[in-house]
């Protein structure tokens, strides 16, 4: 493994970032899909690409702002992780990863199509009748697989994904094709040129929108710059420029090329629509041969091969970075995070991404199906990017130090609606594309729930603790309710509550409950009210003197436990923090357990002597067992307690195994516990595994050597939270300050 400082080094310059975008956009899409566009809507393909260009420009503006605000690799997945929930972020990342994978399939098959066509033509020129296997589907699949394998090895050995030599070569070739076409058009009068575009939309609006849906992927690629943003130097300056430059380069090539193909590439009385219908995959090559002769045909073949290869490389490059970013957040398998020590590249993510591409090439060797599915998926992800961009700006304000989308909120609203409308139309118009995307999402949802959800939520909770601004971006301002009865406990409770709801983001509400007297004496202030006011006043003084700023609420009720439940419900409290100096013997079925079962909030119970504060805690013991119902809440709590400490805290994760557990079982459980501990806390935790038949006694004995014990409450469904027998025995056998937690879900 590579050390963190080296792994996070930014190495991609402006030229390299533009290369990633140009490599993905320019050439591959138009050469593979222009024929489909012409067949669908005739000369109106020019309008289809132009309108797609406008939508892509609006989308690039939203991407640029988000990438500058969050300059880490992962693209739309990273944006969703910052602004939405971890489950939604997984869905977005899963789709984005698949979109780049399907795009890589499209370009691998496109390369194979151009290469086999060129080989077929060469064979016929020099050796006569070529063998049919040269253009057979198996041959093309083999060529696609070979190209994919080559770039997998290349990307493992290099962390630059632009393919600059191919980019320069194909731009030169396209420039020659365009100039040659306009030279050929000089001999045509305006009437002849006008006839070439008549009728402009032979299939009407439906044909135009269909062509837009099929070919939108031809302008996809600027988003891949966001996918590798974590490796780009000076991201605030370079990313917006690179996105706009790569997109403008593509449009500057595509639109003139479509014009010359339509005009100079067709004969008198010949329709570009009919010409494309016979062999849409080679329409650019055939038309270029019309006005540049044989050299024109070969120029297109060279441009096609270079374009498909560079787009294949760029999509593999970006997809691997998305997979790596997800693995770091535990929304994909851990080994995808693995980085090559020698080359500083995500070797695991590259190999798995490439393997999926190879599998799809074997299963679906069809360019049209791959292009339709990829276009639909990218349109969905671009819609999400606009939504996320709008939410991020609305919740956290503009990024004054970086790029901001102009005409906000018009750009994300118009761009998002355009992408969504086109995606819906594409899904209805090409059902197979919707089935492919839907099938992938269903597989992802099942995999997330079964395999990734637990650790992903743990890592996400720890991230929220380390960066409380995430709560603001996600539109959350958690309120922690702290019923207070003893002012001596106020400082410790408020400090703990602040860890659950950081100052400036959430709020801590101190609740003082006045027990209603049996009879009110006119003119006399009830003793209960005096006591409650005194408790609240002293609690606030203790909090303010330690830099804590809670809010306060006083209510009157006959049943304090029922009142706590009511306030938590009415104020929609995210957490309820309860404090006790001891746990009474008859706790099972009592008022406390009834209260716990009523609450829909996260629950944290502190058992400590009056005057206890977190400043005295240096060693924390965390016993781990069960199915992990409280892991995310515990991760948030522990990460918060470790944040900005004046001294390092030692956190020990403890697992008790049966006395007869074998060494193999111990070693297996140790690895699991190490992974869990590293996910939960930012510092390096300690691991301890004990074999013992007496769980409670073992934990209680070790607790006496620590400053704080963290336990989970036993749960039987959402509305039944109890002090389990083991927990209760531990509390009876130790005086160590103890935090007990229960997650609401």
Protein Blocks (a to p, Z undefined) as FASTA:
>chain_A
ZZfklmmpcfbdfklmmmmmmmmmnojlmmmmmmmmmmmnommlmmmmmmmmmmmmmmmm
mmmmmmmmmmcehijmlmmmmmmcfklmmmmmmmmmmmmmmmmmmmmmmmmmmmmmmmmm
mmmmmnopadfklmgmklmmmmmmmmmmmmmmmmmmpccfklmmlmmmmmmmmmmmmmmm
mmmmmmpcfklmmmmmpcfblnojmlmmmmmmmmmmmmgoklmmmmmmmmpghkllmmmm
mmmmmmmmmmmmmmmmmmmmmmmmpcehiafklmmmmmmmlmmmmmmmmmnojmlmmmmm
mmmmmmmmmmmmmmmmmmmmmmmmmmmnopacfklmpccfklopafklmmmmmmmmmmmm
mmmgcfklmmmmmmmmmmmmmmmmmmmmmmmmmmnopafkbccdehiaklmmmmmmmmmm
mmmmmmmmmmmlmmmmmmmmmmmmmmmmmmmmmmmmmmmmmmmmmmmmlmmmnopacddd
dddfbfklmmmmmmmmmmmmcghkaccdddddddddfbdcehiacfklmmmmmmmmmmmm
mmmmnopacdddddddfblmlmmmmmmmmnopabdcdddfbdcfblghpaklmmmmmpmc
dcddddddehiafklpmbdcdddedjhlmmmmmmmmmmmmmgopabdcdddddddddfkl
cfklmmmmmmmmmmmmmmmpmbdcdddddddfblmlmmmmmmmmpcbdcdddddedjklc
cddfklmmmmmmpcbdcdddddfZZ
